[in-house]
Amino acid sequence: MAALMNNTAVYDHHADATDQLRETWRSPTGLLGWFKHVNHTKIGVRFIITSLVFFVLGGILALLMRLQLVAPENTLMGPELYNQLFTMHGTTMMFFFAVPAMEGLGIYLVPLMIGTRDMCFPRLNAFGYYVYLFAGITLYVSLFAGLAPDAGWFSYVPLANIEYSPGLGVSFWTTMITFIEISALTAAVELIVTILKQRAPGMSLNKMPLFVWSMLVMSFMIIFAMPTVMAGSVLLALDRTFDMQFFVPAGGGDVLLWQHLFWFFGHPEVYIIAVPALGIISTVISCFTQRDIFAYTAMVLSLVAIGFVSFGLWVHHMFTTGLPQLGLSFFTAASAMIAIPSGVQIFCWIATLWGAKIRPGVPMLFIFGFFVVFVIGGLTGVMVASVPFDMQVHDTYFVVAHLHYVLIGGAVLPFFAALYFWYPKVVGKQMSEGIGKWSFWLIMIGLNLTFMPMHLLGLQGMPRRVYTYLQEMGWGDLNLFVSISALIMGLGFMLTIYNAVVSRKRGQPAGSNPWRAATLEWATASPPESFNHRHLPVVSTLNPLRDFDDKASRPCVAGLRADRREVLITTVVDARPEAVCLLPTPTLWPLLTALSVGFGFLGFMFKPILFVVGFFLTFACIVGWLWPHKPWLNE
Amino acid sequence: MVSSRLKITLFGYTLTSLSLLNGKAYASQSKPLRQSALDSVSAQSQGIETLWWWMFYGFGAVFLLTIGLLFFGLWHHRRQLSTKASFFLVTAAGVVIPLLTVIALVGGSLTLGHSIAAKPPADALTIKIVGRMWWWEVHYLHEDGSVAATTANEMYIPVGQPVKLLLTSREVIHSFWVPQLHGKTDMLPGRTNATWFTAEETGVYRGQCAEFCGSQHALMMFTVRAVPPDKFRTWLATQQQSARLPTNAQERRGQRVFMENDCGQCHRLRGASASGTLGPDLTHFGSRSTLAAGVRPNNTGHLAGWIADPQKIKPGNKMPATLLTPQQLLDLVAYLQNLK
């Protein structure tokens, strides 16, 4: 393999070689061609755009709920619709916005950042996207048909079981949740293998950008967390369809089993969303201060620690279920413990920012927003880790406030920072700074005025998930205030989305590295060419672009063929070149496979036998997908 | 409790001082319905309230320290921290302070949790409450565990005497919550959870279901009346009796309406031929202050409106509308109100 890597290789700029490379990695054009795309840049952008569409939809649902709660005993909507709205809001934001948005960022950025041409299983990537898209469309069709699930995003049994939710609604939930987790798992597998096996030569684990570390931790968490909710929703589907009684006390089942299965996934889920955000924050701070993040090793270790500890917290969602006190106290300690790795992260950033001359820019504004909002959410999180206090505020608006501070602060604000930061790379144009600032301040004002009073509403006794409340409870004024503030926040979010849409045409051309950032994705053109890096880079520091400012002096890999999709495989720890891997080409099979799997899942809701039909269809598609092409015959 | 009122107001003012509306929100503090965790009337609830104020001030300080350090570092310095100083900052503020906070919190909350979860005194009055969709079935138990009296949606408890609750559910999960007396405890089908508290002040406290339980989760409420022990004993003695017989012609006509319209299929009248268990026991319905699980005051107008069209007030609840002539309706209401 030594011949592959040549530190003295010079850049050859033969136009014909570049053209050949471009042609090899080109995505097919035309409508049919659009469905054949497998390149990670294409799939990543699709994930991000689709997730933003669901973000807007979920936001609209939230505003409709706020409209209903604007006054006591409002008759705008009845309990059926309201219960569907809050179920769909939670399901959308968790499963259809936050996780896919973060995965989309990873899918788009990780190969560019680690200096490779594509992810290891490009077709699986495309398959994962279609699964996500179909699951989302199906769920929203059910909403418009008035058949949406209405048992909450947590679908507690027995309420979600067939006896108390006889319609199709909860069936949509169980099947679509199982279905979309396939997508999360494919993306996780993809990210793990790509990160561990395709890093640029020399990018040993201790020279890997923190963003890539956060994606690696997120992916491992997905692999351990998602199967439990899939298992749970399959058991629930079996209960509902075949009366298996896993969760029916009269039949020997147990209602708490569901809660354990759900929250063993549900709590790590929060950190699955927050961990990539930590990577975004490190990247943006490092770029805007032009400094290394203080204590790289401590940052990586605290990321990994958060990943591990997050699996030991799930029972803090069940403090009021009557479990023994001694058992609960372990979960109090573990839940509060997460403050330590989080504290390390926050103060490493503060140490990095200390005395820094920060360049102005919207991404950094959103990061400052993160500090304020996330610290509040984190502290109320430590509060609810206390069993006695949680007994008062559990399932009240206090928790609604807490979780929105954590998720908006810990995921949405960093994600918006990422949008402003990487938009020039993806589109080639800068987003408007002016609109960005307006958007930021509206979001900050709106979200604090929306969620801060909710803490008080919760302490004053207002439970969650109520479609109305009596005038005599005295919650009317605060609710009116919250509803108006929510509108301000919604306006702020919409401004950024508007900004992203209009900047495609109107934005200033960005150039390849507008922020003077130090990681490899900025070495490519904006937007990147189909092959990403013209020459696969060789890395020797954490900041390859800063430390090798002169482009011509950057060492690179030579010897990969331009006439077929070749990527370099390197060793897990040291990233020494190991092999060349041939990646598959664009094809329709991922789409067809996703359709067959979707058919099986949807069919199961109506006639269980259709699941078997879907299974065989999927099998046929996988045969087509894996049909050997014998590239060696072309030699 | 004056000082805690003041603290609530201060807290609310801090949180929403930008709001012009907030003055109005607190002007109505003396509203008739009380359901606030910041207005505790039992040792359990008081302990949690104290813990909350400690955390509020303590964590408020942590928040100010963190954000203060961030902006102090940005505004007042022009040089990068040395590695040694950075290390000190991260260790002190990122490890030691959170660790101390966590130890204090875990210690405090375990101590409080231990005292709350301790076994109730042997002389505790035992009440069994069953969560239904969407109302509360309340059984007062004798010491041997047999049922002394059954009522619904309104509980009387003696002030100064420990009350032990056995909580379970028939259909789906509910959660029993009277913020002024204690935190919530879930009611799970197939399991019985226990909790206890002692009300220290007479008063009327509101409670509400705190676990999402289907379409009428929002309006599944109840009332707890803490009364002096002698008054409680009188009340319980009344509740143990059979349903009162009609005393005049109108009530007799009302009783006939009750029987002819099969109200007894779902409702129970002890001592009369009505023994349904799908809906609340109505034996002493006239003595209750609210109807439809705390949704409306129990008076002639609301009761007649409820019987005529229960789905309007609480859509999705299990009680069907009853088609009656106005006279029949008035007779029925008169009969029910007589069931003191």
Interface residues (C-beta under 8 A of the other chain):
Chain A: G78 P79 E80 N83 D150 A151 G152 Y156 P158 L159 E163 Y164 P249 A250 D254 V255 L256 R291 F294 A295 A298 T320 T321 G322 Q325 L328 S329 T332 A333 A336 M337 A339 I340 S342 G343 V344 Q345 I346 F347 C348 I350 A351 L353 W354 G355 A356 K357 I358 F371 V372 V375 I376 L379 T380 V382 M383 A385 S386 V387 P388 F389 D390 M391 Q392 V393 H394 D395 T396 L449 M452 P453 H455 L456 L459 Q460 G461 P463 R464 R465 V466 Y467 T468 Y469 L470 E472 M473 G474 D477 L478 L480 F481
Chain B: I8 F11 G12 L15 T16 L18 S19 L21 N22 K24 A25 S28 Q29 K31 P32 L33 Q35 S36 A37 L38 S45 G47 I48 L51 W52 M55 F59 V62 F63 T66 I67 L69 L70 G73 L74 H77 R78 R79 Q80 L81 T83 A85 S86 F87 L89 V90 A93 G94 V95 I97 P98 L99 T101 V102 L105 V106 G108 S109 L110 L112 G113 H114 I116 A117 M133 E171 V172 I173 S175 W177 P179 H182 G183 K184 T185 D186 L188 P189 G190 R191 N193 A194 R206 Q208 C209 A210 E211 F212 C213 G214 S215 Q216 H217 A218 L219 M221 V295 P315 G316
